[in-house]
Amino acid sequence: MRKLRVAGLALAGPALLTGSLAAGSQWLGDRDATSEVRGTTDTVPRDEVARSISGHLSLPVIPRGPRSVDCARDLRAVKGAWTHCTAHYLRGTDRGMTVRVVRVRGGEITYVHDAPHR
């Protein structure tokens, strides 16, 4: 009975690790977000864009994401519009990135960010 338990653990461990890595890499690969446009200005406020990016750069289990994220300006609801954002990490490292609009539908826009530049 003990040999079966050990064999089961030996088989389950790598499968669990593989599944976790696959889910984590897909989660890290998702760099798009959808937000509602503020009606009076046809933009998404830069604070909301920064919050969204900060969430993408933080891991749910290992909190090594940025201390904060700042964006230069609000994101206009026009396909191709962009803004520059900076992620500030604990060790004093700042990483810049570009956020651009990829889709506008009704009162929502979808935007993506590139990987933080070193």
C-alpha positions in Angstrom: 0.0 0.0 0.0 2.8 2.4 0.9 4.5 1.8 -2.5 1.2 2.7 -4.3 1.0 6.0 -2.3 4.7 6.9 -3.2 4.1 6.0 -6.8 0.9 8.1 -6.9 2.8 11.1 -5.4 5.6 10.6 -7.9 3.2 10.8 -10.8 1.0 13.6 -9.4 3.8 16.0 -8.5 5.1 16.5 -12.1 1.6 16.7 -13.5 0.7 19.4 -10.9 3.9 21.3 -11.6 3.3 21.2 -15.4 -0.3 22.4 -15.0 0.7 25.2 -12.7 3.5 26.4 -15.1 1.1 26.3 -18.0 -1.6 28.3 -16.2 1.1 30.8 -14.9 2.6 31.3 -18.4 -0.9 31.9 -19.9 -1.7 34.3 -17.1 1.5 36.2 -17.6 0.9 36.2 -21.4 -2.4 38.0 -21.0 -1.6 41.6 -21.4 -5.0 43.0 -22.5 -7.6 44.7 -20.4 -11.0 46.2 -21.2 -12.3 49.3 -19.5 -15.3 51.5 -19.8 -14.8 54.9 -21.5 -15.5 58.0 -19.5 -18.4 59.6 -21.4 -17.5 63.3 -21.1 -13.9 62.9 -22.4 -14.0 59.6 -24.4 -11.0 58.4 -22.4 -10.0 55.8 -19.8 -8.4 57.6 -16.8 -4.7 57.0 -16.5 -5.2 55.8 -12.9 -7.5 53.0 -14.1 -5.0 52.0 -16.8 -2.2 52.0 -14.2 -4.2 49.9 -11.8 -4.9 47.4 -14.6 -1.3 47.1 -15.6 -0.2 46.7 -12.0 -2.5 43.8 -11.7 -1.1 42.2 -14.8 2.5 42.5 -13.6 1.8 41.0 -10.1 1.7 37.3 -9.6 -1.2 36.0 -7.5 1.0 33.8 -5.3 4.3 35.6 -5.4 3.9 39.3 -4.8 6.8 40.5 -6.9 4.9 43.0 -8.9 5.6 46.7 -9.0 5.2 48.9 -6.0 3.2 51.3 -8.2 2.5 52.2 -11.8 2.2 55.7 -13.3 0.8 56.5 -16.7 1.6 59.8 -18.5 -2.0 60.6 -19.7 -5.5 59.2 -20.1 -6.0 56.6 -22.8 -8.2 57.9 -25.7 -10.9 55.7 -27.1 -9.3 55.6 -30.6 -7.8 52.4 -32.0 -4.0 52.9 -32.1 -4.0 55.6 -29.4 -1.2 55.0 -26.8 0.3 56.3 -23.6 3.6 55.6 -21.8 3.5 54.0 -18.3 6.3 53.4 -15.8 6.3 50.5 -13.3 8.2 51.3 -10.1 9.6 48.2 -8.3 10.8 47.9 -4.7 14.5 47.9 -5.5 14.3 51.3 -7.0 14.1 49.9 -10.6 11.7 51.7 -12.9 10.6 50.0 -16.1 8.8 51.8 -18.9 6.2 50.3 -21.2 3.7 51.4 -23.9 0.0 50.9 -23.6 -2.0 51.0 -26.8 -5.7 50.7 -27.8 -6.4 47.6 -29.9 -10.2 47.7 -30.0 -13.1 50.2 -29.4 -16.6 48.9 -29.1 -19.4 51.1 -27.9 -18.4 52.4 -24.5 -15.5 50.0 -24.0 -11.9 49.9 -25.1 -9.5 47.0 -25.1 -5.9 47.9 -24.6 -2.6 46.0 -24.3 0.8 46.8 -22.8 4.2 45.5 -24.0 6.6 43.9 -21.6 8.3 46.4 -19.2 11.5 47.7 -20.8 14.7 47.4 -18.8 
